Amino acid sequence: MTRLVKRDGHTHTHYCLHASGEHAEEYVQKALQEGFEVYSFTEHLPFSASFLQRFPYSEEEKGSLGLLNDDLDGYFREMLFLKEKYKDKIQLLVGLEIDYLPGEEDYIRLMLKEYGRYLDDGLLSVHIISGQGGCRCVDMSPADFTEGLLDYYSSYEKVQLAYYQAIEDAVAVDLGPYKPKRIGHLTLCHKFQHYFDQAGKVSSRVQTAVEALLRKLKHAGYSLDVNMAGMFKHYCQEPYPAPWIIRLAQGMQIPLIYGSDAHAVKDVGRAYDYYLQLIKDDKIQ
């Protein structure tokens, strides 16, 4: 049996404006303390200025989504420096978390063309889908979810289906040779499931959509981010994706990669033991 390498495949840094501000090197030191052998920096790709202009949120909210000074050059310089500094202690992978947004394909292709040669790793994620007034976040707050998505789609189930369709669209679109091949937090749209009394409720339509999506991920050679952040969200209380989806993915032999989605040093390695149970114990539902 192949030995499982202890890896964190989804983390953020001091460049993220909604993170703690602690320096990336502190995250690396925590990863070493936790015994990680491979550690990925996957900072958010900044949104385009044109998208932010039409994004129906306050300037403060939009500002929190970005990168420190939108400084991708600085991000890569610092992470490559850390990669070299710690090369004898841990394998550091420098990457990006790419948000797929319809209409932004040219921008994403351009950014990947410019920075793709520096990438060791990457995530393809969906945080935003079509909604009231344009594009809306799926993970901002229950009130925003209600106003922007539930009122727009008319049911929780239809929001879920729209979200999974967005991921399917992200997989299908041509973003060039540097497009990430791992899907981040597949069930982020369930972040507020307990608030809306939807925990554990999976309609046949949603289950069918998820199964079809997983088959497409398998066919396209994608892996999945098993993201533990959802366990620490008050209204979610489970990882992204949900355990039943992890079971399906394992049955299809889709590669699974642990992700802390750390936005603070204390988050590095969180719930890793539970992740091991998830991927080894078929009794967990």
C-alpha positions in Angstrom: 0.0 0.0 0.0 1.3 3.5 -0.9 2.2 5.6 2.1 -0.1 8.6 2.5 2.0 11.8 2.3 0.8 14.4 4.8 -0.2 17.3 2.6 -2.2 20.5 3.0 -3.4 21.5 -0.5 -5.4 24.6 0.3 -4.0 27.5 2.3 -3.8 31.3 2.3 -1.3 33.9 3.3 -0.9 37.5 4.5 -1.7 38.6 1.0 -5.3 37.7 1.5 -7.3 40.6 2.7 -9.9 38.5 4.5 -7.2 36.4 6.3 -5.6 37.1 9.7 -2.6 39.1 8.4 -0.1 36.6 9.9 2.9 36.1 7.6 3.0 33.1 5.3 6.2 32.0 7.0 4.3 31.5 10.3 1.9 29.2 8.4 4.9 27.2 7.2 6.3 26.9 10.7 3.0 25.7 12.0 2.9 23.1 9.1 6.3 21.8 10.2 5.1 21.5 13.8 2.1 19.5 12.6 4.3 17.2 10.6 3.2 18.1 7.1 5.5 17.0 4.3 3.9 19.0 1.5 2.2 22.4 1.9 0.5 24.5 -0.8 0.1 28.2 -0.9 -3.1 28.8 -2.9 -3.8 32.5 -2.7 -6.8 34.0 -4.4 -6.4 35.4 -7.9 -7.6 39.0 -7.7 -10.8 39.8 -9.5 -10.7 42.1 -12.5 -11.4 45.8 -12.0 -14.3 45.5 -14.6 -15.9 42.7 -12.6 -15.7 44.5 -9.3 -17.3 47.6 -10.8 -20.5 45.7 -11.5 -20.4 43.5 -8.5 -23.4 44.5 -6.3 -21.6 44.8 -2.9 -20.2 47.6 -0.9 -16.7 48.9 -1.5 -15.7 47.5 1.9 -17.0 44.0 1.1 -15.4 44.0 -2.3 -12.1 45.2 -0.9 -12.0 42.3 1.5 -12.1 39.8 -1.4 -8.9 41.0 -2.9 -5.2 40.6 -2.7 -2.9 42.9 -0.7 -2.2 45.8 -3.1 -3.3 43.3 -5.9 0.4 42.4 -5.8 0.7 39.1 -7.5 4.4 39.7 -8.3 5.1 40.3 -4.6 3.1 37.2 -3.7 5.1 35.0 -6.0 8.5 36.5 -5.0 7.8 35.9 -1.3 6.4 32.4 -1.7 9.3 31.4 -4.0 11.7 32.7 -1.4 10.1 30.6 1.3 10.1 27.6 -1.0 13.8 27.9 -1.3 14.4 28.7 2.3 12.6 25.7 3.6 13.4 23.2 0.8 15.3 20.9 3.2 12.4 20.8 5.7 9.2 20.7 3.7 8.1 20.8 0.1 6.3 24.1 -0.5 4.1 24.4 -3.6 3.3 27.9 -4.9 -0.2 28.2 -6.4 -3.4 30.1 -6.8 -7.1 29.6 -6.1 -8.8 30.6 -9.4 -12.4 31.8 -9.2 -14.4 30.9 -12.2 -16.8 33.6 -13.3 -18.8 33.6 -16.6 -17.7 36.5 -18.7 -14.3 36.7 -17.0 -12.7 33.9 -19.1 -10.4 36.2 -21.1 -9.1 37.9 -17.9 -8.4 34.5 -16.3 -6.7 33.2 -19.4 -4.5 36.3 -19.5 -3.5 36.0 -15.8 -2.7 32.3 -16.2 -0.7 33.0 -19.3 1.4 35.6 -17.3 1.8 33.7 -14.1 1.2 30.1 -15.0 4.8 29.2 -15.4 5.3 30.0 -11.7 2.5 27.6 -10.5 3.2 24.4 -8.7 -0.4 23.9 -7.7 -3.8 25.4 -8.0 -7.5 25.2 -7.3 -10.5 26.0 -9.5 -13.3 27.3 -7.3 -16.7 28.8 -7.4 -17.7 31.4 -4.7 -20.1 33.5 -6.9 -23.0 32.6 -9.2 -25.6 34.5 -11.0 -28.2 36.0 -8.7 -30.2 39.1 -7.8 -28.7 42.2 -9.4 -26.0 40.3 -11.2 -23.4 37.9 -9.6 -23.8 37.0 -5.9 -21.7 35.3 -3.3 -22.8 31.9 -2.0 -20.9 32.3 1.3 -21.2 35.9 2.5 -24.0 35.6 5.1 -27.4 33.9 5.5 -29.1 37.3 4.9 -27.2 37.9 1.7 -27.8 34.3 0.6 -31.5 34.9 1.1 -31.7 38.2 -0.7 -29.2 37.4 -3.5 -29.9 33.7 -4.2 -33.0 32.2 -2.5 -35.2 35.1 -3.6 -33.8 34.9 -7.1 -34.0 31.1 -7.6 -37.1 30.6 -5.4 -35.8 27.5 -3.6 -32.8 26.1 -1.8 -32.7 23.2 -4.2 -32.5 25.5 -7.2 -29.6 27.4 -5.7 -27.7 24.1 -5.2 -28.4 23.1 -8.7 -27.2 26.4 -10.1 -24.0 26.1 -8.0 -23.2 22.7 -9.3 -23.9 23.8 -12.8 -21.4 26.7 -12.3 -18.8 24.1 -11.3 -19.6 22.0 -14.4 -19.2 25.1 -16.5 -15.9 25.8 -14.9 -14.6 22.3 -15.7 -15.8 22.6 -19.3 -14.3 26.1 -20.1 -10.9 26.4 -21.8 -8.6 28.5 -19.6 -5.4 27.4 -21.2 -2.6 25.0 -20.2 -2.2 26.3 -16.7 -5.9 25.8 -15.7 -6.0 24.1 -12.2 -7.2 20.5 -12.2 -8.5 20.4 -8.6 -12.0 21.7 -7.5 -12.1 23.7 -4.3 -14.7 23.2 -1.7 -17.3 21.4 -3.9 -20.2 22.0 -1.5 -19.5 25.6 -0.5 -23.2 26.3 -1.3 -24.1 24.3 1.8 -22.3 26.7 4.1 -25.6 27.9 5.7 -27.5 24.5 5.5 -28.4 24.5 9.2 -29.7 28.0 9.1 -32.1 27.1 6.4 -32.9 23.7 8.0 -31.4 21.8 5.0 -28.7 19.7 6.8 -28.9 16.1 5.7 -31.6 16.8 3.1 -30.5 15.9 -0.4 -33.1 15.8 -3.1 -33.0 13.3 -5.9 -32.4 16.1 -8.4 -29.4 17.3 -6.4 -28.0 13.8 -5.9 -28.3 13.2 -9.7 -26.6 16.5 -10.5 -23.7 15.7 -8.1 -23.2 12.2 -9.5 -23.2 13.6 -13.0 -20.7 16.3 -12.0 -18.4 13.7 -10.4 -18.4 11.6 -13.5 -17.3 14.6 -15.5 -14.6 15.4 -13.0 -13.4 11.8 -13.3 -13.4 11.9 -17.1 -11.5 15.2 -17.2 -8.9 14.0 -14.7 -9.7 16.4 -11.8 -9.1 15.9 -8.1 -11.1 17.2 -5.2 -10.2 19.5 -2.3 -11.4 17.8 0.9 -11.8 21.1 2.6 -12.2 21.1 6.4 -13.2 24.7 6.8 -16.9 23.9 6.6 -16.7 21.9 9.9 -15.8 25.2 11.7 -18.7 27.2 10.1 -21.6 27.5 12.5 -24.3 26.8 10.0 -22.4 24.1 8.0 -20.7 21.7 10.5 -19.3 19.4 7.9 -16.5 19.4 5.4 -16.7 20.5 1.8 -17.7 18.2 0.1 -20.1 16.4 2.4 -19.1 12.9 3.5 -21.7 11.2 1.2 -20.0 12.9 -1.8 -16.6 11.8 -0.6 -17.9 8.2 -0.6 -19.1 8.7 -4.2 -15.8 10.2 -5.3 -13.8 7.4 -3.7 -16.0 4.9 -5.6 -15.1 6.7 -8.8 -11.4 6.8 -7.8 -11.3 10.6 -8.0 -8.1 11.7 -6.1 -8.8 13.5 -2.8 -6.5 16.1 -1.3 -6.8 17.4 2.3 -7.2 21.2 2.5 -7.3 23.2 5.7 -8.3 26.4 3.8 -6.3 28.1 6.5 -6.8 31.9 6.7 -5.0 32.0 10.0 -2.0 30.1 11.5 -4.2 28.3 14.0 -6.1 26.8 11.1 -3.2 24.9 9.6 -3.8 21.2 9.9 -7.2 21.6 11.4 -9.3 18.4 11.6 -6.6 16.4 9.7 -7.4 13.3 11.9 -11.0 13.5 10.9 -10.0 13.8 7.3 -8.1 10.5 7.7 -11.3 8.9 9.1 -13.3 10.3 6.2 -11.2 8.7 3.6 -10.7 5.4 5.5 -13.9 4.7 7.4 -17.0 4.0 5.4 -19.1 4.2 8.5 -18.9 8.0 8.5 -22.0 9.4 6.7 
